[in-house]
Amino acid sequence: MADMEERVALNYLLDFYGPLLTAHRQEVMRLYCEEDLSQQEIADQLQITRQGVFDTLAKARKQLTDYEDKLGLVRRHREQLTAARQCLEALSGITPAEGDAPALARARQALEGMLAKD
């Protein structure tokens, strides 16, 4: 279970910071996180050693977590999603006054759009 959670966390980091990695690190991380390949399968596909895959994954993980530690984009994204969910929940408890229904519907629609992209 922890391995799956780690891959999900790495996937988030890769989505946000992947373009900052070298092409080789991006490819290894993509194969590991998105294609769910083992280190040996990645080594076979890229014609490198399993140790090379292990080292590349370790360096890429470190680089991605360093970016997150410094920039915090994933953390902020998650906080914004939580806030959007809370706003949507609060809006669902409001009975619009006469004439306010269209504005309320637009606000709800905007929040749902934000949440649908995640």
Backbone as CSV, one residue per row, in Angstrom:
resi,resn,N_x,N_y,N_z,CA_x,CA_y,CA_z,C_x,C_y,C_z
1,MET,0.822,-1.196,0.000,0.000,0.000,0.000,0.867,1.261,0.000
2,ALA,1.916,1.245,0.786,2.785,2.419,0.855,3.421,2.709,-0.496
3,ASP,3.743,1.653,-1.242,4.338,1.844,-2.563,3.370,2.566,-3.489
4,MET,2.092,2.210,-3.422,1.090,2.862,-4.268,0.926,4.322,-3.873
5,GLU,0.898,4.595,-2.582,0.778,5.973,-2.103,1.993,6.790,-2.524
6,GLU,3.169,6.161,-2.473,4.389,6.847,-2.898,4.321,7.186,-4.386
7,ARG,3.818,6.252,-5.183,3.721,6.503,-6.629,2.721,7.606,-6.933
8,VAL,1.630,7.655,-6.188,0.654,8.726,-6.380,1.290,10.071,-6.025
9,ALA,1.998,10.120,-4.911,2.682,11.357,-4.508,3.729,11.762,-5.547
10,LEU,4.480,10.789,-6.037,5.475,11.077,-7.068,4.815,11.558,-8.352
11,ASN,3.664,10.983,-8.679,2.935,11.404,-9.874,2.544,12.870,-9.781
12,TYR,2.069,13.285,-8.603,1.737,14.696,-8.399,2.968,15.567,-8.615
13,LEU,4.065,15.180,-7.990,5.302,15.953,-8.143,5.745,15.988,-9.600
14,LEU,5.619,14.858,-10.281,6.014,14.781,-11.687,5.130,15.677,-12.551
15,ASP,3.835,15.722,-12.251,2.928,16.598,-12.996,3.341,18.058,-12.876
16,PHE,3.712,18.460,-11.669,4.041,19.857,-11.440,5.471,20.225,-11.845
17,TYR,6.408,19.353,-11.533,7.824,19.711,-11.704,8.563,18.868,-12.744
18,GLY,7.881,17.924,-13.363,8.524,17.041,-14.334,9.330,17.752,-15.409
19,PRO,8.799,18.839,-15.986,9.559,19.528,-17.029,10.905,20.091,-16.564
20,LEU,11.105,20.175,-15.249,12.376,20.681,-14.736,13.436,19.587,-14.640
21,LEU,13.031,18.336,-14.824,13.974,17.209,-14.816,14.614,17.069,-16.188
22,THR,15.744,16.374,-16.213,16.342,16.052,-17.512,15.401,15.105,-18.257
23,ALA,15.558,15.013,-19.558,14.705,14.138,-20.371,14.812,12.690,-19.894
24,HIS,16.013,12.260,-19.546,16.218,10.889,-19.091,15.480,10.635,-17.774
25,ARG,15.604,11.552,-16.825,14.915,11.391,-15.543,13.397,11.442,-15.729
26,GLN,12.939,12.322,-16.609,11.507,12.383,-16.895,11.003,11.038,-17.408
27,GLU,11.732,10.451,-18.337,11.312,9.184,-18.935,11.302,8.057,-17.914
28,VAL,12.334,7.962,-17.106,12.394,6.921,-16.081,11.247,7.099,-15.081
29,MET,11.016,8.324,-14.646,9.922,8.586,-13.706,8.567,8.293,-14.344
30,ARG,8.400,8.654,-15.605,7.140,8.389,-16.292,6.870,6.889,-16.369
31,LEU,7.886,6.134,-16.724,7.721,4.687,-16.817,7.416,4.081,-15.446
32,TYR,8.059,4.603,-14.424,7.859,4.078,-13.076,6.489,4.470,-12.517
33,CYS,6.135,5.742,-12.635,4.892,6.237,-12.019,3.660,5.996,-12.881
34,GLU,3.734,6.366,-14.143,2.551,6.319,-14.994,2.335,4.953,-15.638
35,GLU,3.413,4.308,-16.045,3.281,2.994,-16.692,3.347,1.851,-15.681
36,ASP,3.718,2.179,-14.438,3.780,1.199,-13.350,4.742,0.046,-13.657
37,LEU,5.850,0.370,-14.315,6.844,-0.656,-14.627,7.787,-0.846,-13.449
38,SER,8.297,-2.049,-13.307,9.294,-2.317,-12.272,10.632,-1.729,-12.714
39,GLN,11.551,-1.675,-11.783,12.872,-1.155,-12.130,13.543,-2.023,-13.187
40,GLN,13.365,-3.332,-13.097,13.968,-4.224,-14.089,13.331,-4.023,-15.460
41,GLU,12.025,-3.833,-15.486,11.347,-3.595,-16.770,11.805,-2.286,-17.407
42,ILE,12.002,-1.268,-16.581,12.503,0.013,-17.095,13.918,-0.165,-17.630
43,ALA,14.740,-0.882,-16.877,16.123,-1.133,-17.308,16.137,-1.851,-18.650
44,ASP,15.304,-2.865,-18.796,15.244,-3.609,-20.055,14.782,-2.716,-21.199
45,GLN,13.766,-1.919,-20.949,13.208,-1.068,-22.005,14.184,0.016,-22.439
46,LEU,14.903,0.611,-21.475,15.832,1.696,-21.796,17.257,1.207,-22.047
47,GLN,17.449,-0.089,-21.911,18.754,-0.719,-22.113,19.830,-0.102,-21.223
48,ILE,19.469,-0.002,-19.940,20.421,0.435,-18.922,20.362,-0.594,-17.794
49,THR,21.231,-0.442,-16.820,21.235,-1.396,-15.710,20.116,-1.076,-14.725
50,ARG,19.770,-2.083,-13.944,18.777,-1.874,-12.905,19.302,-0.879,-11.876
51,GLN,20.599,-0.933,-11.607,21.218,0.027,-10.695,21.106,1.440,-11.258
52,GLY,21.248,1.574,-12.569,21.086,2.880,-13.213,19.676,3.422,-13.027
53,VAL,18.693,2.540,-13.135,17.305,2.940,-12.906,17.119,3.351,-11.447
54,PHE,17.642,2.543,-10.531,17.537,2.832,-9.103,18.139,4.203,-8.790
55,ASP,19.336,4.463,-9.301,20.006,5.745,-9.053,19.231,6.916,-9.653
56,THR,18.729,6.724,-10.870,17.976,7.784,-11.538,16.691,8.097,-10.778
57,LEU,15.992,7.058,-10.321,14.773,7.275,-9.543,15.084,8.021,-8.246
58,ALA,16.150,7.622,-7.581,16.520,8.273,-6.317,16.853,9.745,-6.539
59,LYS,17.610,10.045,-7.577,17.984,11.432,-7.863,16.760,12.254,-8.280
60,ALA,15.899,11.662,-9.088,14.701,12.375,-9.535,13.764,12.637,-8.362
61,ARG,13.583,11.646,-7.486,12.749,11.835,-6.287,13.279,12.993,-5.455
62,LYS,14.569,12.978,-5.234,15.196,14.033,-4.425,14.989,15.394,-5.072
63,GLN,15.209,15.457,-6.378,15.053,16.719,-7.089,13.602,17.213,-7.009
64,LEU,12.656,16.312,-7.218,11.240,16.691,-7.170,10.821,17.143,-5.774
65,THR,11.264,16.428,-4.751,10.894,16.825,-3.386,11.580,18.134,-2.986
66,ASP,12.782,18.357,-3.491,13.452,19.640,-3.231,12.664,20.791,-3.851
67,TYR,12.184,20.595,-5.078,11.368,21.630,-5.718,10.110,21.898,-4.895
68,GLU,9.460,20.831,-4.444,8.240,21.002,-3.655,8.546,21.699,-2.334
69,ASP,9.657,21.336,-1.694,10.037,21.988,-0.438,10.244,23.488,-0.637
70,LYS,10.821,23.859,-1.764,11.122,25.267,-2.028,9.924,26.038,-2.564
71,LEU,9.154,25.421,-3.461,8.081,26.129,-4.148,6.688,25.840,-3.593
72,GLY,6.452,24.641,-3.119,5.179,24.289,-2.501,3.971,24.307,-3.420
73,LEU,4.162,24.084,-4.712,3.037,24.152,-5.651,2.002,23.052,-5.424
74,VAL,2.456,21.846,-5.140,1.518,20.740,-4.907,0.727,20.995,-3.629
75,ARG,1.410,21.426,-2.592,0.737,21.737,-1.328,-0.319,22.814,-1.543
76,ARG,0.031,23.888,-2.237,-0.919,24.976,-2.487,-2.088,24.502,-3.344
77,HIS,-1.802,23.656,-4.322,-2.857,23.115,-5.177,-3.859,22.316,-4.339
78,ARG,-3.349,21.468,-3.475,-4.232,20.664,-2.615,-5.039,21.548,-1.665
79,GLU,-4.417,22.585,-1.142,-5.127,23.512,-0.259,-6.248,24.223,-1.009
80,GLN,-5.984,24.609,-2.249,-7.009,25.278,-3.054,-8.163,24.336,-3.370
81,LEU,-7.853,23.078,-3.642,-8.919,22.108,-3.893,-9.779,21.903,-2.649
82,THR,-9.143,21.835,-1.500,-9.886,21.695,-0.246,-10.782,22.906,-0.025
83,ALA,-10.245,24.089,-0.270,-11.039,25.311,-0.104,-12.198,25.344,-1.098
84,ALA,-11.968,24.912,-2.319,-13.041,24.881,-3.323,-14.140,23.918,-2.900
85,ARG,-13.762,22.760,-2.365,-14.764,21.796,-1.873,-15.585,22.401,-0.723
86,GLN,-14.898,23.102,0.165,-15.595,23.730,1.292,-16.549,24.818,0.802
87,CYS,-16.127,25.592,-0.166,-16.994,26.629,-0.734,-18.215,26.005,-1.405
88,LEU,-17.990,24.947,-2.158,-19.088,24.265,-2.836,-20.084,23.706,-1.821
89,GLU,-19.552,23.148,-0.751,-20.417,22.622,0.309,-21.218,23.741,0.960
90,ALA,-20.572,24.865,1.208,-21.268,26.000,1.809,-22.348,26.540,0.870
91,LEU,-22.056,26.580,-0.416,-23.041,27.062,-1.387,-24.255,26.156,-1.464
92,SER,-24.041,24.870,-1.247,-25.170,23.945,-1.340,-26.170,24.164,-0.215
93,GLY,-25.763,24.815,0.842,-26.665,25.092,1.956,-27.361,26.435,1.859
94,ILE,-27.146,27.152,0.772,-27.737,28.480,0.626,-28.986,28.409,-0.242
95,THR,-30.031,29.010,0.235,-31.241,29.164,-0.566,-31.186,30.569,-1.152
96,PRO,-31.108,30.657,-2.476,-30.933,31.983,-3.088,-32.179,32.860,-2.935
97,ALA,-31.906,34.118,-2.718,-32.988,35.099,-2.700,-33.413,35.335,-4.148
98,GLU,-34.538,35.972,-4.299,-35.052,36.222,-5.640,-34.014,36.968,-6.482
99,GLY,-33.714,36.426,-7.637,-32.759,37.051,-8.551,-31.314,36.621,-8.334
100,ASP,-31.019,35.945,-7.227,-29.650,35.525,-6.935,-29.317,34.135,-7.467
101,ALA,-30.306,33.397,-7.908,-30.080,32.018,-8.359,-29.071,31.913,-9.495
102,PRO,-29.114,32.789,-10.513,-28.123,32.666,-11.597,-26.679,32.868,-11.120
103,ALA,-26.467,33.832,-10.236,-25.114,34.082,-9.723,-24.642,32.910,-8.878
104,LEU,-25.538,32.364,-8.081,-25.200,31.212,-7.259,-24.872,30.006,-8.136
105,ALA,-25.637,29.815,-9.187,-25.390,28.704,-10.112,-24.044,28.867,-10.812
106,ARG,-23.694,30.096,-11.197,-22.387,30.343,-11.836,-21.242,30.058,-10.875
107,ALA,-21.394,30.465,-9.620,-20.359,30.206,-8.616,-20.193,28.711,-8.399
108,ARG,-21.304,28.002,-8.285,-21.261,26.549,-8.097,-20.602,25.881,-9.312
109,GLN,-20.971,26.335,-10.497,-20.418,25.767,-11.728,-18.895,26.002,-11.823
110,ALA,-18.458,27.181,-11.435,-17.022,27.486,-11.466,-16.253,26.586,-10.503
111,LEU,-16.781,26.392,-9.321,-16.117,25.529,-8.349,-16.115,24.075,-8.809
112,GLU,-17.208,23.623,-9.351,-17.260,22.251,-9.867,-16.263,22.063,-11.003
113,GLY,-16.104,23.086,-11.830,-15.119,23.024,-12.908,-13.702,22.897,-12.378
114,MET,-13.403,23.626,-11.319,-12.073,23.531,-10.698,-11.825,22.113,-10.171
115,LEU,-12.838,21.563,-9.528,-12.693,20.242,-8.915,-12.676,19.125,-9.951
116,ALA,-13.325,19.326,-11.071,-13.360,18.293,-12.115,-12.003,18.117,-12.784
117,LYS,-11.157,19.134,-12.763,-9.848,19.068,-13.412,-8.843,18.254,-12.610
118,ASP,-9.142,18.000,-11.341,-8.198,17.276,-10.508,-8.334,15.826,-10.701
